[in-house]
Amino acid sequence: MDKRTLIIPGAAVVALAAGYFGLSAYAASQAEKQLEDWLYDNKLDDMLRWDSVSASPFGSAYTLHDVSIVGKDQFKGLDLDVDSIRVADQADERDLKSISLELHGIRPAGNERGPAAALYELLQASGRQELEPFDLTLSTRYDAEERQANLSFSLDVPQLFAGEGSLQFNNARNLDRELETLGASAAQLAMLGSLGVFGLGEVMDKLEAVEIGNASFTLRDNGYFKRSNSLRERYSYELDSSKGSAGEQREKIAEREQRQWQQDCQKTWERAYKGAEDACEAWWQALHGQKDGVRISLEPENRVRLSDLDGITRDPDRAGRTLARLNLSIDSL
């Protein structure tokens, strides 16, 4: 075999590999510079530190490695270390704005619990002490031409729970500007009191016309609900030594407790939601570790505005019509 038939393809592979890694390095440096400029422009440059940056060859996504987040001012207490943060699907155009974030290996910085304090409380309540690194993803997209916004997220905490959800909004005119105004008004309200109320109320009135699209939310037990329920049954149930074994008594008390809770839940929601019986059972089973979790979904067949949600807890008849239009379903996993 002619050696050239081996050398030429081999050289091509080497050239392609060199080009790939060269583009990746260039894209990483460009992404890092853009990020540094954005942080500086928004006065956040002293809050975020990272060890290195890697990127796809054409810069469509990049990843920060060994990240430290230091909370200051309004973000005080938000001190976290993160193994990696992946940024993708970035767009900041007139008619399209989007971003996707993936945070892997999140943990409190140093000995401070910071924003993870609530997770530690849940762990301790379920018989655990050590918080393992957890993951978080967040994705947003707003298409001004289509007047449609999409939001999705996921959170996976070992030994506790995992949740994920997605939500679509329709008829979302000028949503980016309205949310920017809302944020500014809320900040002004926090700092100056009633001076921010006027802008806040005007924006909220406009947002009420936004329509709810398809949505879903899933809560999955990673051990928290089953452990905490077992501990509650063991230590909070009052037992009588003359009425059989402890296990039999706990089982009877738990069954009675479940029947009563589901009856109360069904009584509250049966006028508004035809699936109340199954929904109440699904929630109880999920929150007491009897099932893997619960899933909620919306698939509206008719228009439902954000303002329509206001009467769900106050007017059962109106709530029934609204929930029927939302095509709500609640099921066990």
Helices and strands as residue ranges (DSSP letters): H 3-41, E 48-49, E 52-55, E 61-69, G 73-75, E 80-92, E 96-108, G 114-116, H 117-125, E 134-143, E 148-157, E 161-170, H 175-192, G 193-196, H 197-207, E 211-221, H 224-236, H 246-269, H 276-287, E 293-298, G 306-311, H 316-326, E 328-332
